Amino acid sequence: MRFQMRRRTRYSLLLMLALMVALVVVLVLRKAAPPEAARLLPESDAIVYANLKPLRLATHFERTQVTRSPDYQQFIDATGIDPERDLDSVAFALHRMDDPNGPNGPVGYSEVFEGRFDGDRLARYLATIATAKENYAGHDIFTVPVGDGKATRPFRIAQLEYDTIAASNMPTPEQIHSILDRHRSAASPFAGSSLLSARYRDVPAFSSAWAIGHIGLPFSDRGYISIVGLQLPMPEDTTFVASLRFLGALHLRIEQIAPTDADAAHAAETLTTLLVILRSVEQTRTQMPRKETSDASFLELMDSAKIEQHRDRAVLTANIPLDLVKSLATPSPEGRP
């Protein structure tokens, strides 16, 4: 009898230990998994994700009083949603458009927003401005025309849960259908698009904002990447992994993934030359009268920037001053378009 009791006790302890190990494994896997908002995104050429909670905590941008455009204020009044206050995280999928001269331009977007939303008020508001409504996978998808004249395009939006909204401005409903399909199977911590599966492992741990894929898409100019009028020496389909982490300071890291080590070396050398030129220009600007805080902060950013080669990757690192983050995060006083 005692032997049987000992054996039952041993089995019970082993079962409890196995359950504890399984729980730890699940927690570790979920910690290492991409954020759920990013996992819901459809197939795309690039992904951009941001956790807005640390930014809000550091800058308090939601407290800034601004003059909003009438349409933007009408949205807030009707839905009760104040994006500066209520959004916690955002994930964007960037889609290269076959016709760069179409209503979407060269890039289309699909988005997932997480935060605090009043679903009933949002649904009532969308019903008043939507031109169509579709029920898919148990969710209502509202189609709202945006733009004007010949550039009008559909903007589809659906509420997935009380704290999650999906949207897409693509010409067909394929992308938002994909988001809803992924939402039904989102229990897997490693679900997601092929791009997310291939590149998320390159995102540094504890990054509060990151981007992967052909990040040059929004900055495409005749097949090359152009930022603030400056054309970078790389094609628009160059693969990047960019991230922001708070490591005592806000740390920026951008990796260009090149086809070969030689290509990475050439890119690092060329970008270093451009960085030297930019530093010289910015130093000249900060010496002019009426120097602004953002100018000095940008110069501090430029001074901390460093470009290195690591095998097939050209890596840029820099520290972003908090004053610069605050100036960029503060909504424009002119309001929104």
C-alpha positions as CSV (number, residue, x, y, z in Angstrom):
1,M,0.0,0.0,0.0
2,R,2.8,2.4,0.9
3,F,4.6,1.6,-2.3
4,Q,1.4,2.4,-4.3
5,M,1.0,5.7,-2.5
6,R,4.7,6.6,-3.1
7,R,4.3,5.8,-6.8
8,R,1.1,7.9,-7.1
9,T,2.9,10.8,-5.3
10,R,5.8,10.5,-7.6
11,Y,3.6,10.5,-10.7
12,S,1.7,13.6,-9.3
13,L,5.0,15.4,-8.8
14,L,6.2,14.5,-12.2
15,L,3.0,15.7,-13.8
16,M,3.2,19.0,-11.9
17,L,6.8,19.4,-13.0
18,A,5.9,18.7,-16.6
19,L,3.1,21.3,-16.5
20,M,5.4,23.9,-15.0
21,V,8.1,23.2,-17.6
22,A,5.5,23.5,-20.4
23,L,4.2,26.8,-18.9
24,V,7.8,28.2,-18.8
25,V,8.4,27.1,-22.4
26,V,5.1,28.8,-23.6
27,L,6.0,32.0,-21.8
28,V,9.6,32.0,-23.2
29,L,8.3,31.4,-26.7
30,R,5.7,34.1,-26.5
31,K,8.3,36.5,-25.1
32,A,10.5,35.8,-28.1
33,A,7.6,35.8,-30.6
34,P,6.8,38.9,-32.7
35,P,4.1,41.2,-31.3
36,E,0.6,40.0,-32.1
37,A,-0.2,43.2,-34.1
38,A,2.7,42.3,-36.5
39,R,1.7,38.6,-36.7
40,L,-1.8,39.6,-38.0
41,L,-0.4,41.5,-41.0
42,P,-0.8,40.1,-44.5
43,E,2.0,39.3,-46.9
44,S,3.9,42.4,-47.8
45,D,7.2,43.9,-48.9
46,A,8.0,45.6,-45.6
47,I,6.7,45.8,-42.0
48,V,6.9,48.7,-39.6
49,Y,6.0,48.2,-35.9
50,A,6.0,50.6,-32.9
51,N,5.1,50.2,-29.3
52,L,3.9,53.7,-28.4
53,K,3.7,53.2,-24.6
54,P,7.5,54.0,-24.0
55,L,7.3,57.0,-26.3
56,R,4.2,58.3,-24.6
57,L,5.9,57.8,-21.2
58,A,9.1,59.6,-22.3
59,T,7.6,62.5,-24.2
60,H,4.0,62.9,-22.8
61,F,3.0,63.9,-26.4
62,E,-0.6,63.1,-25.7
63,R,-0.8,66.2,-23.3
64,T,0.2,68.6,-26.1
65,Q,-2.7,71.0,-27.0
66,V,-3.0,71.3,-30.8
67,T,-5.4,72.8,-33.2
68,R,-7.0,70.0,-35.2
69,S,-8.5,70.0,-38.6
70,P,-12.4,69.9,-38.6
71,D,-12.5,66.4,-40.1
72,Y,-10.0,65.1,-37.5
73,Q,-11.9,66.7,-34.6
74,Q,-15.2,65.3,-36.0
75,F,-13.7,61.8,-35.9
76,I,-12.6,62.2,-32.3
77,D,-15.9,63.7,-31.2
78,A,-17.9,60.9,-32.9
79,T,-15.9,57.9,-31.8
80,G,-14.3,59.1,-28.6
81,I,-10.9,57.8,-30.0
82,D,-8.0,60.2,-29.5
83,P,-5.1,58.5,-31.2
84,E,-2.4,60.4,-29.3
85,R,-4.0,59.2,-26.0
86,D,-5.5,55.8,-26.9
87,L,-3.2,54.1,-29.3
88,D,-0.8,51.6,-27.6
89,S,0.9,49.9,-30.6
90,V,0.7,50.1,-34.4
91,A,1.9,47.7,-37.1
92,F,2.0,48.5,-40.8
93,A,2.4,46.3,-43.9
94,L,3.8,48.1,-46.9
95,H,2.8,46.8,-50.3
96,R,4.5,47.7,-53.6
97,M,1.9,48.8,-56.1
98,D,2.1,47.6,-59.7
99,D,1.0,51.0,-60.9
100,P,3.0,53.7,-59.0
101,N,0.8,56.3,-60.7
102,G,-2.4,54.9,-59.4
103,P,-4.5,56.2,-56.5
104,N,-2.2,54.5,-53.9
105,G,1.0,55.8,-55.4
106,P,4.0,53.5,-55.3
107,V,3.0,52.0,-51.9
108,G,-0.2,50.6,-50.3
109,Y,-0.7,50.0,-46.6
110,S,-2.4,47.5,-44.3
111,E,-2.5,48.3,-40.6
112,V,-3.3,46.9,-37.2
113,F,-3.9,49.2,-34.3
114,E,-4.0,48.2,-30.6
115,G,-5.4,50.4,-27.8
116,R,-8.5,51.6,-26.1
117,F,-11.6,51.9,-28.4
118,D,-15.3,52.2,-28.0
119,G,-16.4,49.7,-30.6
120,D,-20.1,50.7,-30.6
121,R,-19.4,54.4,-31.2
122,L,-16.8,53.5,-33.9
123,A,-19.2,51.2,-35.7
124,R,-22.0,53.9,-35.6
125,Y,-19.6,56.5,-37.0
126,L,-18.3,54.2,-39.8
127,A,-21.9,53.3,-40.8
128,T,-22.6,57.0,-41.4
129,I,-19.6,57.5,-43.8
130,A,-19.1,54.0,-45.4
131,T,-20.3,53.3,-48.9
132,A,-20.3,49.5,-48.4
133,K,-20.3,47.0,-45.6
134,E,-19.2,43.3,-45.8
135,N,-19.3,40.6,-43.1
136,Y,-16.3,38.3,-43.2
137,A,-15.3,35.7,-40.7
138,G,-17.9,37.2,-38.3
139,H,-16.6,40.8,-38.5
140,D,-18.1,43.8,-40.3
141,I,-15.7,45.4,-42.8
142,F,-16.7,49.0,-43.6
143,T,-15.5,50.6,-46.9
144,V,-14.9,54.3,-46.8
145,P,-13.8,56.3,-49.9
146,V,-10.7,58.5,-49.2
147,G,-9.0,61.0,-51.4
148,D,-10.6,63.3,-53.9
149,G,-11.4,63.3,-57.6
150,K,-9.7,60.7,-59.7
151,A,-7.4,59.7,-56.7
152,T,-10.3,58.2,-54.7
153,R,-9.4,54.8,-53.2
154,P,-11.2,52.4,-50.8
155,F,-10.2,52.4,-47.2
156,R,-11.5,49.2,-45.4
157,I,-11.6,49.0,-41.6
158,A,-12.8,46.3,-39.2
159,Q,-12.7,45.9,-35.4
160,L,-11.2,42.5,-34.5
161,E,-11.5,42.8,-30.7
162,Y,-12.4,45.5,-28.2
163,D,-8.7,46.6,-28.3
164,T,-7.8,45.8,-31.9
165,I,-8.6,47.5,-35.2
166,A,-7.5,46.5,-38.7
167,A,-7.5,48.6,-41.9
168,S,-6.2,48.5,-45.4
169,N,-6.2,51.0,-48.4
170,M,-5.5,48.3,-51.0
171,P,-7.7,48.1,-54.1
172,T,-9.1,44.7,-53.2
173,P,-10.3,43.2,-49.8
174,E,-7.7,40.4,-50.0
175,Q,-5.3,42.0,-47.4
176,I,-7.9,42.8,-44.8
177,H,-9.4,39.3,-45.3
178,S,-5.9,37.9,-44.6
179,I,-5.8,39.9,-41.4
180,L,-9.1,38.4,-40.2
181,D,-8.0,34.9,-41.2
182,R,-4.8,35.3,-39.2
183,H,-6.8,36.6,-36.3
184,R,-8.7,33.3,-36.1
185,S,-5.4,31.4,-35.8
186,A,-3.4,34.0,-33.8
187,A,-2.8,31.6,-30.8
188,S,0.4,30.4,-32.4
189,P,3.3,32.7,-31.2
190,F,5.1,32.3,-34.4
191,A,2.3,32.8,-36.9
192,G,2.7,35.6,-39.4
193,S,3.8,36.5,-42.9
194,S,6.8,34.9,-44.7
195,L,8.7,38.2,-44.3
196,L,8.1,38.2,-40.5
197,S,9.2,34.6,-40.2
198,A,12.4,35.3,-42.3
199,R,13.5,38.6,-40.7
200,Y,12.1,39.1,-37.2
201,R,15.0,37.0,-35.7
202,D,17.3,39.9,-36.8
203,V,15.4,42.4,-34.7
204,P,17.3,43.1,-31.5
205,A,15.6,42.1,-28.3
206,F,13.6,44.7,-26.4
207,S,13.2,46.9,-29.5
208,S,10.2,49.2,-28.9
209,A,10.1,50.1,-32.6
210,W,11.4,48.2,-35.6
211,A,11.1,47.8,-39.4
212,I,12.0,45.0,-41.7
213,G,12.0,44.4,-45.5
214,H,12.3,46.9,-48.3
215,I,12.1,49.9,-46.1
216,G,13.0,52.2,-49.0
217,L,9.5,51.7,-50.4
218,P,8.0,54.9,-49.0
219,F,11.1,56.8,-50.2
220,S,11.4,55.4,-53.7
221,D,12.6,57.8,-56.4
222,R,13.1,56.3,-59.9
223,G,14.2,53.0,-58.4
224,Y,16.4,54.4,-55.7
225,I,16.0,55.6,-52.1
226,S,15.7,59.3,-51.7
227,I,15.4,60.9,-48.2
228,V,15.0,64.6,-47.8
229,G,16.1,65.1,-51.4
230,L,19.2,63.0,-50.9
231,Q,19.5,59.9,-53.0
232,L,21.2,57.0,-51.3
233,P,23.5,54.7,-53.2
234,M,21.3,51.7,-53.1
235,P,18.3,50.4,-55.0
236,E,14.8,50.6,-53.5
237,D,14.5,46.8,-53.0
238,T,17.5,46.8,-50.6
239,T,16.6,44.8,-47.5
240,F,16.9,46.6,-44.1
241,V,16.4,45.8,-40.5
242,A,15.9,48.9,-38.4
243,S,15.3,49.1,-34.7
244,L,14.9,51.5,-31.7
245,R,15.8,50.5,-28.2
246,F,16.2,52.4,-25.0
247,L,19.7,51.5,-23.6
248,G,20.2,54.4,-21.2
249,A,19.6,56.5,-24.4
250,L,17.4,55.9,-27.4
251,H,19.6,53.7,-29.6
252,L,19.0,53.5,-33.3
253,R,20.4,50.6,-35.4
254,I,19.9,50.1,-39.1
255,E,21.3,47.1,-40.9
256,Q,21.5,46.9,-44.7
257,I,21.6,43.3,-45.8
258,A,23.8,43.1,-49.0
259,P,24.2,40.3,-51.5
260,T,27.9,39.8,-50.7
261,D,30.5,41.0,-48.2
262,A,32.1,43.2,-50.9
263,D,28.7,44.9,-51.6
264,A,28.4,45.6,-47.8
265,A,31.9,47.1,-47.7
266,H,31.1,49.4,-50.6
267,A,27.8,50.5,-49.1
268,A,29.5,51.2,-45.7
269,E,32.3,53.2,-47.4
270,T,29.8,55.3,-49.4
271,L,27.4,55.9,-46.5
272,T,30.3,57.0,-44.3
273,T,31.2,59.6,-46.9
274,L,27.6,60.8,-47.0
275,L,27.5,60.9,-43.2
276,V,30.6,63.2,-43.2
277,I,28.9,65.5,-45.7
278,L,25.7,65.6,-43.6
279,R,27.7,66.4,-40.4
280,S,29.4,69.3,-42.2
281,V,26.1,70.7,-43.4
282,E,24.4,70.4,-40.0
283,Q,27.4,72.0,-38.2
284,T,27.1,75.0,-40.6
285,R,23.4,75.2,-39.9
286,T,23.7,75.2,-36.1
287,Q,26.2,78.1,-36.3
288,M,23.6,80.3,-38.0
289,P,21.4,82.8,-36.0
290,R,18.1,81.6,-34.5
291,K,19.5,78.1,-33.9
292,E,16.6,75.8,-32.8
293,T,16.8,73.0,-30.2
294,S,16.0,70.5,-32.8
295,D,19.0,71.6,-34.9
296,A,21.3,71.1,-31.9
297,S,19.7,67.7,-31.1
298,F,20.0,66.6,-34.8
299,L,23.7,67.5,-34.7
300,E,24.1,65.5,-31.5
301,L,22.5,62.6,-33.4
302,M,24.8,63.0,-36.4
303,D,27.9,63.1,-34.1
304,S,27.0,59.8,-32.4
305,A,26.3,58.0,-35.8
306,K,28.7,55.3,-36.8
307,I,28.8,53.0,-39.8
308,E,30.5,49.6,-39.7
309,Q,30.6,46.5,-41.9
310,H,29.8,43.1,-40.4
311,R,30.3,40.5,-43.2
312,D,27.4,41.0,-45.6
313,R,25.8,43.8,-43.6
314,A,26.5,47.6,-43.4
315,V,25.4,48.7,-40.0
316,L,24.6,52.2,-38.9
317,T,24.2,52.9,-35.1
318,A,23.4,56.2,-33.4
319,N,21.9,57.7,-30.2
320,I,18.8,59.8,-30.6
321,P,18.5,62.7,-28.1
322,L,15.3,62.7,-26.2
323,D,14.7,66.4,-27.1
324,L,14.7,65.4,-30.7
325,V,12.2,62.6,-30.1
326,K,9.9,65.1,-28.2
327,S,10.0,67.6,-31.1
328,L,9.2,64.9,-33.6
329,A,6.5,63.3,-31.5
330,T,4.7,66.6,-30.8
331,P,1.7,67.0,-33.1
332,S,1.9,69.9,-35.6
333,P,0.0,72.9,-34.4
334,E,-1.5,73.3,-37.8
335,G,-3.6,70.2,-37.2
336,R,-4.0,67.2,-39.5
337,P,-5.0,66.9,-43.1
